[in-house]
Amino acid sequence: MLEGGVRKAANRVRITAQLIDAVSGAHLWADRFERSIADIFDLQDELTESVVGAIAPKLEQAEIERAKHKPTGSLDAYDCYLRGLANLRAKTREAGNEALRLFYKAIELDPDFASAYGMAAWCYHRRKGRRWMVDPVQETSEAARLARRAVEFGKEDAVALSRAGVALAYVVGELDDGVALIDRALVLNPNLAAAWTFGGWVRIYLGESQGAIECLTHAMRLSPLDPLMAAAEYGIAFAHFFAGRYEEASSWAEKAVRELRDHHGALRLLAASRALAGRLDGAQEVMSHLREIDPTLCISGVRDLMPLRRSSDVAKYVEGLREAGLPE
C-alpha cells in the first residue's frame, strides 16, 4: 500500500510517501519530494515518475522474498519467475544457470508467459557478456527464439519487450529491431528504468553516444536504487569512451567496477579508457587482473563481444585494449 501526505507553503509543495507491506505492516520504502507549484500539471507528472521509479525495485524485491519462503512444491509459474530474478541478482555463473532453469520452468508451467521468455532471452545476454557461453551458435539461436516468443506473447508487456529487444540487439546483432522493441516498451511504460538502461546500451552499439547518455541518465534518475544502476554507469562510461572523452569514461567505469567488481566488460572498458587517456600503468594493472579472470581473452575474441555498428568504434575499442596489453 502506498500512502502519504501533502503540505503547501507559499509556492512550494512537499509530498511525503511511504510503501507499506499490507500483510505485515512493515515499511518497505519512504521518501519526500519538494517542488515549486508554478505548474501543477508538470509537478504531478514529475512526482508520478519519481514515485513509480523509486518503488518498483522495492516491490519486486518484496515479491522475490515472498516467493523464496514458499515451499518448493507449491511453486507456480510466477513464483519460478521471481526465483529466477532472485538468482540473477547473485551475478555468479551458477546462479545465472539456475535463473535460466527457473525461467524455462515458468514457461513450461505457463507457455504464454511473455516476461519469462524475455528474461530467459536476457540470460543469454548475460552469458555472452561474461563469456559464459559454451556453444555460441546454439545459444545465440536460442536467445533469438526466446526473444521472438516474448514479443509474440507480450505485445503489451514492457518487461518482455525491453528484455527481448536488448537480447536481440546484443546477442543476435539485430540492432534496429532491438531498439524498436525497447522504444515500444517505453511507450507502454515510460517509468520502467530497466528499459531506459537497455535503450541507452543499444544506442551505444548504434554509435549514438549523446542519446545513450540521455537514456542512461534518465534511468539513474528514475530509479537510483535499481539493481541495474551499475549497468547504467558502465553504459555512460562506454558512451563517453566512443565520444573520445577518455577521462570521463575512466571515471564512470571506476564507479561501475566498484559495484560490479570482476565484471568482464566493465574491466575491459576501464583498461581501454585508461590506456587512451595516457594512464598506461593503471590500464595494465586492470588488464593484468582481467587476464587472471580469463586467460583466454584476446583481441580477436573481443571483437565478437560488442555488436558495434560503426567500424571506427570497433577500431577505437581494439586500440585501447591493445595499448592496455591485451594480446592478439
C-alpha positions as CSV (number, residue, x, y, z in Angstrom):
1,M,0.0,0.0,0.0
2,L,1.3,3.5,-0.9
3,E,0.3,6.3,1.4
4,G,1.4,9.8,2.2
5,G,0.5,13.4,2.6
6,V,0.8,16.9,1.1
7,R,1.9,20.2,2.7
8,K,2.0,23.6,1.0
9,A,3.8,26.8,1.9
10,A,3.8,29.8,-0.4
11,N,4.8,28.5,-3.8
12,R,6.3,25.2,-2.6
13,V,4.7,21.9,-2.0
14,R,6.1,18.9,-0.1
15,I,4.8,15.5,-0.7
16,T,5.7,12.5,1.6
17,A,5.1,8.9,0.5
18,Q,5.8,5.5,2.0
19,L,5.3,2.0,0.8
20,I,3.9,-0.5,3.3
21,D,3.6,-4.3,3.2
22,A,-0.2,-4.6,3.6
23,V,0.1,-8.0,5.3
24,S,2.9,-7.4,7.9
25,G,2.7,-3.6,8.2
26,A,6.4,-3.3,7.5
27,H,7.8,-0.2,5.9
28,L,9.4,-1.0,2.6
29,W,10.3,2.4,1.4
30,A,9.8,6.1,2.2
31,D,10.8,9.4,0.7
32,R,9.7,13.0,0.3
33,F,9.6,15.3,-2.7
34,E,9.7,19.1,-2.7
35,R,8.9,21.1,-5.8
36,S,7.7,24.5,-6.9
37,I,3.9,24.7,-7.6
38,A,4.3,27.0,-10.5
39,D,3.0,24.4,-12.9
40,I,0.9,21.9,-11.0
41,F,0.5,19.5,-14.0
42,D,4.2,19.2,-14.6
43,L,4.6,18.7,-10.9
44,Q,2.1,15.9,-10.9
45,D,3.9,14.1,-13.9
46,E,7.3,14.6,-12.3
47,L,6.2,13.2,-8.9
48,T,4.4,10.2,-10.5
49,E,7.6,9.4,-12.4
50,S,9.7,9.7,-9.3
51,V,7.5,7.6,-7.1
52,V,6.9,4.8,-9.6
53,G,10.6,4.6,-10.5
54,A,11.6,4.5,-6.8
55,I,9.2,1.9,-5.6
56,A,9.3,-0.5,-8.5
57,P,12.5,-2.2,-7.3
58,K,11.2,-2.4,-3.8
59,L,8.0,-4.1,-4.9
60,E,10.0,-6.6,-7.0
61,Q,12.3,-7.4,-4.1
62,A,9.4,-7.9,-1.7
63,E,7.8,-10.3,-4.1
64,I,11.1,-12.2,-4.5
65,E,11.4,-12.6,-0.7
66,R,7.8,-13.8,-0.6
67,A,8.5,-16.5,-3.3
68,K,11.7,-17.6,-1.7
69,H,9.9,-18.6,1.5
70,K,7.2,-20.7,-0.2
71,P,7.7,-24.5,-0.2
72,T,9.1,-25.7,-3.5
73,G,6.2,-28.0,-4.1
74,S,3.8,-25.0,-4.2
75,L,5.6,-23.1,-6.9
76,D,3.6,-21.8,-9.8
77,A,4.9,-20.0,-12.9
78,Y,5.1,-16.6,-11.3
79,D,7.0,-18.0,-8.3
80,C,9.5,-19.6,-10.6
81,Y,9.9,-16.3,-12.4
82,L,10.5,-14.5,-9.2
83,R,13.1,-17.0,-8.1
84,G,14.8,-16.6,-11.4
85,L,15.0,-12.9,-10.8
86,A,16.5,-13.5,-7.3
87,N,19.2,-15.7,-8.8
88,L,20.1,-13.1,-11.4
89,R,20.9,-10.7,-8.6
90,A,23.6,-13.1,-7.3
91,K,25.7,-12.4,-10.5
92,T,27.5,-15.7,-10.5
93,R,27.6,-18.2,-13.3
94,E,26.0,-20.9,-11.2
95,A,23.2,-18.5,-10.1
96,G,22.7,-17.5,-13.8
97,N,22.3,-21.1,-14.8
98,E,19.7,-21.6,-12.1
99,A,17.9,-18.5,-13.1
100,L,17.7,-19.7,-16.7
101,R,16.4,-23.1,-15.5
102,L,13.7,-21.4,-13.4
103,F,12.6,-19.2,-16.4
104,Y,12.3,-22.3,-18.5
105,K,10.3,-23.9,-15.7
106,A,8.0,-20.9,-15.6
107,I,7.5,-21.2,-19.4
108,E,6.7,-24.9,-19.0
109,L,4.0,-24.1,-16.4
110,D,2.6,-21.2,-18.5
111,P,3.6,-21.3,-22.2
112,D,2.1,-17.8,-22.7
113,F,4.3,-16.1,-20.0
114,A,5.8,-13.3,-22.1
115,S,8.1,-11.9,-19.3
116,A,9.6,-15.3,-18.6
117,Y,10.5,-15.6,-22.3
118,G,12.0,-12.2,-22.2
119,M,14.0,-12.8,-19.0
120,A,15.3,-16.2,-20.4
121,A,16.5,-14.4,-23.5
122,W,18.2,-11.8,-21.3
123,C,20.0,-14.7,-19.5
124,Y,21.8,-15.4,-22.8
125,H,22.7,-11.7,-23.0
126,R,24.5,-12.0,-19.7
127,R,26.1,-15.3,-20.7
128,K,27.6,-13.7,-23.8
129,G,28.7,-10.5,-22.0
130,R,30.5,-12.5,-19.3
131,R,31.9,-15.1,-21.7
132,W,30.0,-17.9,-20.2
133,M,28.6,-19.3,-23.4
134,V,29.5,-22.9,-24.1
135,D,28.0,-23.2,-27.6
136,P,27.7,-19.6,-29.0
137,V,25.9,-20.6,-32.2
138,Q,23.3,-22.7,-30.5
139,E,22.8,-20.3,-27.6
140,T,22.5,-17.3,-30.0
141,S,19.8,-19.2,-31.9
142,E,18.0,-20.0,-28.6
143,A,18.2,-16.3,-27.5
144,A,16.6,-15.2,-30.8
145,R,13.8,-17.9,-30.4
146,L,13.0,-16.8,-26.8
147,A,13.1,-13.1,-27.7
148,R,10.7,-13.6,-30.6
149,R,8.3,-15.6,-28.4
150,A,8.4,-12.8,-25.8
151,V,7.4,-10.4,-28.5
152,E,4.7,-12.8,-29.8
153,F,3.0,-13.2,-26.4
154,G,3.9,-9.8,-24.9
155,K,3.0,-7.1,-27.4
156,E,1.7,-5.0,-24.5
157,D,4.3,-6.2,-21.9
158,A,7.0,-3.6,-21.4
159,V,9.3,-6.0,-19.4
160,A,9.0,-8.7,-22.1
161,L,9.6,-6.2,-25.0
162,S,12.6,-4.5,-23.4
163,R,14.4,-7.7,-22.4
164,A,13.7,-9.2,-25.8
165,G,14.9,-6.1,-27.5
166,V,18.2,-5.9,-25.8
167,A,18.8,-9.6,-26.2
168,L,18.1,-9.3,-30.0
169,A,20.4,-6.3,-30.2
170,Y,23.3,-7.6,-28.2
171,V,23.2,-11.4,-28.6
172,V,21.8,-11.7,-32.2
173,G,23.1,-8.4,-33.6
174,E,19.6,-7.2,-34.7
175,L,20.2,-3.6,-33.6
176,D,17.3,-1.9,-35.4
177,D,14.7,-4.4,-34.3
178,G,16.1,-4.3,-30.8
179,V,15.9,-0.6,-30.3
180,A,12.4,-0.5,-31.8
181,L,11.2,-3.0,-29.3
182,I,12.7,-1.1,-26.4
183,D,11.2,2.2,-27.6
184,R,7.8,0.4,-27.8
185,A,8.3,-0.8,-24.2
186,L,8.9,2.8,-23.1
187,V,5.7,3.9,-24.8
188,L,3.9,1.3,-22.8
189,N,5.7,2.1,-19.5
190,P,7.8,5.3,-19.5
191,N,8.7,4.7,-15.9
192,L,10.5,1.4,-16.5
193,A,14.1,2.2,-15.6
194,A,15.4,-1.0,-17.0
195,A,14.0,-0.2,-20.4
196,W,15.8,3.2,-20.3
197,T,19.0,1.4,-19.4
198,F,18.6,-1.1,-22.3
199,G,17.7,1.7,-24.7
200,G,20.9,3.5,-23.7
201,W,23.0,0.4,-24.4
202,V,21.6,-0.3,-27.8
203,R,22.2,3.4,-28.7
204,I,25.8,2.8,-27.7
205,Y,26.0,-0.1,-30.2
206,L,24.4,2.2,-32.9
207,G,27.0,4.9,-32.3
208,E,24.6,7.4,-30.7
209,S,26.7,8.5,-27.7
210,Q,24.6,11.5,-26.7
211,G,21.3,9.7,-27.0
212,A,22.8,6.8,-24.9
213,I,23.9,9.2,-22.1
214,E,20.4,10.8,-22.1
215,C,18.7,7.4,-21.7
216,L,21.1,6.1,-19.1
217,T,21.0,9.3,-17.1
218,H,17.2,9.2,-17.1
219,A,17.3,5.6,-15.9
220,M,19.5,6.6,-13.0
221,R,17.2,9.5,-12.0
222,L,14.1,7.3,-12.2
223,S,15.5,4.5,-10.0
224,P,18.7,5.4,-8.1
225,L,18.5,2.2,-6.1
226,D,17.8,-0.1,-9.0
227,P,20.0,-3.3,-9.3
228,L,20.8,-2.2,-12.8
229,M,22.4,1.1,-11.6
230,A,25.9,-0.1,-12.2
231,A,25.0,-1.2,-15.7
232,A,23.8,2.4,-16.4
233,E,27.1,3.8,-15.0
234,Y,29.0,1.3,-17.2
235,G,27.0,2.3,-20.2
236,I,27.7,6.0,-19.6
237,A,31.4,5.2,-19.5
238,F,31.1,3.5,-22.9
239,A,29.3,6.4,-24.4
240,H,32.0,8.8,-23.2
241,F,34.7,6.4,-24.5
242,F,33.3,6.3,-28.0
243,A,32.9,10.1,-28.0
244,G,36.6,10.4,-27.3
245,R,36.2,11.6,-23.7
246,Y,38.6,9.0,-22.1
247,E,39.0,10.6,-18.6
248,E,35.2,10.8,-18.2
249,A,35.0,7.2,-19.4
250,S,37.6,6.1,-16.9
251,S,35.8,7.9,-14.1
252,W,32.4,6.3,-14.9
253,A,34.0,2.9,-15.4
254,E,35.6,3.1,-12.0
255,K,32.2,3.7,-10.4
256,A,30.8,0.7,-12.2
257,V,33.7,-1.6,-11.2
258,R,33.3,-0.7,-7.6
259,E,29.9,-2.3,-7.7
260,L,30.4,-4.9,-10.4
261,R,33.9,-5.9,-9.2
262,D,35.0,-8.7,-11.6
263,H,32.6,-7.8,-14.4
264,H,34.3,-8.7,-17.6
265,G,33.1,-5.9,-19.8
266,A,33.5,-3.1,-17.1
267,L,37.1,-4.2,-16.6
268,R,37.8,-4.2,-20.3
269,L,36.4,-0.7,-20.7
270,L,38.3,0.6,-17.7
271,A,41.6,-0.8,-19.1
272,A,40.9,0.7,-22.6
273,S,39.8,4.1,-21.2
274,R,42.9,4.5,-19.0
275,A,45.1,3.4,-21.9
276,L,43.7,6.0,-24.3
277,A,43.8,8.6,-21.6
278,G,47.5,8.1,-21.3
279,R,47.4,6.3,-17.9
280,L,49.2,3.1,-19.1
281,D,50.2,1.9,-15.7
282,G,46.6,1.9,-14.4
283,A,45.4,0.3,-17.7
284,Q,48.0,-2.5,-17.5
285,E,47.1,-3.2,-13.8
286,V,43.4,-3.6,-14.8
287,M,44.3,-5.8,-17.8
288,S,46.5,-8.0,-15.6
289,H,43.6,-8.6,-13.3
290,L,41.3,-9.3,-16.2
291,R,43.7,-11.8,-17.7
292,E,43.8,-13.6,-14.3
293,I,40.0,-13.9,-14.5
294,D,40.0,-15.0,-18.2
295,P,43.4,-16.1,-19.5
296,T,41.9,-16.9,-22.9
297,L,40.8,-13.4,-23.6
298,C,42.4,-11.8,-26.7
299,I,41.8,-9.1,-29.3
300,S,40.2,-11.4,-31.8
301,G,37.7,-12.6,-29.3
302,V,36.7,-9.2,-28.0
303,R,35.5,-8.1,-31.5
304,D,32.6,-10.5,-31.1
305,L,31.6,-9.3,-27.7
306,M,30.3,-5.8,-28.8
307,P,27.9,-5.6,-31.7
308,L,29.2,-2.1,-32.8
309,R,27.7,-0.7,-36.0
310,R,30.5,1.8,-36.6
311,S,33.9,0.5,-37.7
312,S,35.5,3.5,-36.1
313,D,34.1,2.4,-32.7
314,V,35.5,-1.1,-33.1
315,A,38.9,0.3,-34.1
316,K,38.9,2.6,-31.0
317,Y,38.0,-0.2,-28.6
318,V,40.6,-2.5,-30.1
319,E,43.2,0.2,-29.9
320,G,42.6,0.9,-26.2
321,L,42.7,-2.8,-25.3
322,R,45.8,-3.4,-27.3
323,E,47.6,-0.5,-25.6
324,A,46.5,-1.8,-22.2
325,G,48.3,-5.1,-23.0
326,L,45.7,-7.4,-24.4
327,P,47.4,-9.9,-26.8
328,E,46.2,-10.6,-30.3
